[in-house]
């Protein structure tokens, strides 16, 4: 449960339309019931949404500080892997494992069903072509009623035509992508134990088992490519990412192309 104590909102600079902005500007009306959903459709693709996700996590704790102290709960964040698993993103605190939803389909209806089932209120989707599709009755309306913010991200960390930029100001903002991209052999040798007695996923055998299981999703080449790509958005060891805010209807149309292999 390192994110709870690792990251703080002030570790990030946010700009919207070229002007300094706040988390409230990024996620208007964020409340204690918000849930962040990240759609992933390529190997380690979610790393391109690192800072958006991390600010969603800090907002989750900031809106109800007892979550950092007496409750010590994991943030309500969910990763939706489309078509198959795309490498464990559990280091970001998608934990327990049910928070990484592996959908063995690219059927837009199944994807939206899964998003609605988890009550997602803030949604990030990969930058894929829009498709005019028909969802199951009422599912699209349910999403429109509930999702308050939608974003397009790119797995590179830099979405074209962006209006939002988020930059890390502290080296700890790169901990999660670094851990996610570490080879399994290194993770085995450097297990983290909980000296405080507080719940910590890295000290849990089931966490390592999940990492091992998901390791088969990706290749060494996938990992090397993702690591090199992450370096391209970093200056002085700190990442800067770009996103587009979009209407929920547009996000759902782009969602319909997720996992189809056409950019």
C-alpha atoms as one frame of an Amber mdcrd trajectory, in Angstrom:
protein
   0.000   0.000   0.000   2.889   2.348  -0.761   0.932   4.874  -2.874  -1.000
   5.948   0.201   2.182   7.344   1.744   4.381   7.709  -1.355   2.501  10.313
  -3.389   1.102  13.747  -2.609  -0.800  16.156  -4.850   1.905  18.799  -4.535
   4.368  16.489  -6.311   2.713  17.342  -9.642   2.362  20.415 -11.838  -0.911
  20.527 -13.787  -1.645  22.826 -16.697  -4.846  23.052 -18.725  -4.860  24.997
 -21.984  -1.397  26.242 -21.131  -2.331  27.686 -17.735  -1.589  26.406 -14.221
  -4.445  24.311 -12.898  -5.541  22.387  -9.823  -6.796  18.868  -9.221 -10.285
  20.354  -8.952  -9.845  21.790 -12.454  -8.682  18.397 -13.688 -11.392  16.385
 -11.922 -14.257  18.839 -11.282 -16.414  17.928  -8.318 -14.289  14.957  -7.219
 -15.947  13.280  -4.224 -15.418  10.336  -1.910 -17.412   8.010  -4.172 -15.362
   8.598  -7.331 -13.738   5.625  -9.071 -11.031   5.890 -11.720 -11.001   3.507
 -14.696  -8.075   3.014 -17.088  -8.541   1.091 -20.350  -5.380  -0.681 -21.566
  -5.017  -2.360 -24.946  -1.275  -2.821 -25.514   1.738  -4.079 -23.592   2.394
  -1.788 -20.610   0.074   0.737 -22.268  -1.220   2.122 -18.977   2.177   3.624
 -18.216   1.261   6.388 -20.646  -1.429   7.508 -18.191   0.832   7.391 -15.132
   0.385  10.925 -13.807  -3.332  11.161 -14.544  -3.849   7.919 -12.658  -1.611
   8.996  -9.798  -3.476  12.256  -9.366  -6.707  10.269  -9.298  -5.227   8.242
  -6.450  -4.090  11.275  -4.467  -7.553  12.816  -4.947  -9.079   9.607  -3.586
  -7.094  10.003  -0.362  -7.274  13.791  -0.118 -11.082  13.882  -0.245 -11.230
  11.601   2.805  -7.960  11.772   4.814  -8.954   8.890   7.096  -8.209   6.591
   4.147  -4.515   7.322   4.749  -4.659   6.743   8.498  -7.337   4.712  10.261
  -8.748   2.896   7.220  -5.588   2.274   5.145  -7.548   1.197   2.084  -6.437
   0.817  -1.503  -7.747   3.458  -3.909 -10.831   2.670  -5.982  -9.032   2.360
  -9.303  -9.578  -0.264 -11.993  -7.570  -1.300 -15.047  -9.467  -2.851 -17.945
  -7.177  -4.994 -20.111  -8.768  -5.428 -23.534  -8.455  -8.677 -25.502  -5.954
 -10.158 -23.038  -3.666  -9.113 -20.225  -1.089  -6.482 -21.130   1.341  -6.877
 -18.248   0.689  -6.340 -14.553   0.012  -2.735 -13.563  -0.568  -3.752  -9.937
   2.369  -1.689  -8.657   0.146   1.359  -9.177  -2.124  -0.073  -6.452  -4.545
  -1.839  -8.760  -4.949  -4.261  -5.890  -6.301  -6.739  -4.951  -6.014  -8.513
  -8.298  -9.713  -8.034  -9.088  -8.836  -4.376  -9.763  -7.077  -5.512 -12.954
  -9.959  -6.716 -15.085  -8.788  -9.034 -17.885 -11.363  -9.021 -20.678 -10.741
 -11.757 -23.244 -12.681  -9.765 -25.833 -12.610  -6.463 -27.693 -16.406  -6.336
 -27.922 -17.341  -2.759 -26.999 -20.494  -4.001 -25.271 -18.539  -6.241 -22.904
 -16.059  -3.464 -22.191 -18.739  -0.931 -21.287 -20.539  -3.553 -19.196 -17.350
  -4.055 -17.174 -16.876  -0.301 -16.715 -20.461   0.141 -15.589 -20.261  -2.849
 -13.263 -17.396  -1.140 -11.373 -19.181   2.191 -11.169 -16.385   4.118 -12.898
 -16.817   7.891 -12.679 -13.541   9.089 -14.243 -12.416   7.273 -17.370  -9.199
   7.267 -19.419  -9.159   5.517 -22.794  -6.355   4.966 -25.314  -6.225   7.199
 -28.368  -8.033   5.017 -30.892 -10.333   5.892 -33.819 -13.936   6.696 -33.022
 -16.559   4.191 -34.149 -20.309   4.617 -34.245 -21.528   1.569 -32.369 -24.618
   0.375 -30.541 -24.311  -0.676 -26.907 -26.740  -2.833 -24.985 -29.963  -1.042
 -24.022 -29.479   1.566 -21.283 -25.746   0.831 -20.760 -24.615   3.939 -22.621
 -27.119   6.115 -20.758 -25.902   4.645 -17.472 -22.370   5.696 -18.372 -23.494
   9.209 -19.368 -25.323   9.566 -16.071 -22.370   8.509 -13.936 -19.045   9.335
 -15.651 -18.049  12.895 -14.787 -14.709  13.142 -16.614 -13.214  11.399 -19.632
  -9.703  11.591 -21.035  -7.772  10.282 -24.019  -4.207   9.179 -23.358  -1.446
   7.687 -25.481   0.757   4.813 -24.357   3.790   6.994 -25.129   2.633   9.490
 -22.502   1.957  12.203 -25.054  -1.513  12.292 -26.617  -1.837  14.341 -29.819
  -3.860  17.554 -29.619  -3.592  17.623 -25.838  -5.076  20.312 -23.606  -3.798
  18.878 -20.304  -0.187  18.512 -19.209   0.875  16.856 -15.964   4.527  16.919
 -14.903   6.153  15.251 -11.939   8.188  17.410  -9.562   9.487  14.645  -7.297
  11.441  11.504  -8.186   8.844   9.445  -6.315   6.375  10.141  -9.114   8.412
   7.720 -11.269   8.401   4.872  -8.739   5.323   3.140 -10.122   6.328   3.013
 -13.801   9.843   1.968 -12.802   8.571  -0.916 -10.667   6.052  -1.965 -13.319
   8.803  -2.263 -15.919  11.292  -4.125 -13.742  11.988  -7.705 -14.887  10.431
 -10.440 -12.800  13.890 -11.692 -11.811  14.654  -8.349 -10.132  11.319  -8.246
  -8.336  11.904 -11.743  -6.934  15.288 -10.726  -5.553  14.047  -7.489  -4.015
  10.876  -8.459  -2.178   9.575  -5.725   0.114   8.552  -6.700   3.616   6.207
  -4.815   5.898   8.224  -3.761   8.923   5.334  -1.697  10.277   2.760  -4.478
  10.305   0.438  -2.396   8.123  -1.008  -4.062   5.011   1.420  -3.871   2.094
   0.759  -5.693  -1.140   4.457  -6.105  -2.004   4.878  -8.292   1.100   1.933
 -10.488   0.104   2.696 -13.778  -1.666  -0.482 -13.409  -3.704   0.902 -10.159
  -5.118   4.032 -11.888  -6.403   1.901 -14.723  -7.778  -0.159 -12.172  -9.713
   2.978 -10.528 -11.113   4.262 -13.959 -12.162   0.955 -14.827 -13.821   0.806
 -11.591 -15.770   4.465 -11.823 -16.815   3.388 -14.247 -19.542   1.328 -11.430
 -21.114   4.408  -9.579 -22.341   7.825 -10.205 -23.865  11.286  -8.931 -23.007
  11.044  -6.814 -26.154   7.785  -5.285 -24.932   9.434  -4.345 -21.666  12.530
  -2.882 -23.315  10.390  -0.828 -25.702   8.238   0.521 -22.878  11.285   1.452
 -20.801  12.879   3.321 -23.693   9.608   5.070 -24.441   9.255   6.202 -20.828
  12.675   7.841 -20.980  11.508   9.982 -23.901   8.970  11.858 -21.728  11.450
  12.459 -18.894  13.666  15.457 -18.226  16.056  15.226 -15.328  14.463  11.922
 -14.366  10.950  13.395 -14.154   8.115  12.578 -16.544   5.786  15.029 -18.247
   2.624  13.694 -19.900  -0.099  15.130 -22.126  -3.800  14.229 -22.353  -7.005
  15.339 -24.039 -10.223  15.962 -22.141 -13.135  14.655 -24.192 -16.907  14.273
 -23.832 -17.977  10.907 -22.440 -19.729  10.109 -25.735 -16.439  10.493 -27.593
 -14.586   8.328 -25.082 -17.120   5.532 -25.594 -16.738   5.765 -29.371 -12.957
   5.492 -29.033 -13.443   2.669 -26.560 -15.071   0.717 -29.376 -11.705   0.588
 -31.208  -9.653  -0.466 -28.190  -7.769  -3.706 -28.756  -8.431  -3.786 -32.483
  -4.873  -2.947 -33.474  -5.648   0.130 -35.573  -4.346   3.458 -34.418
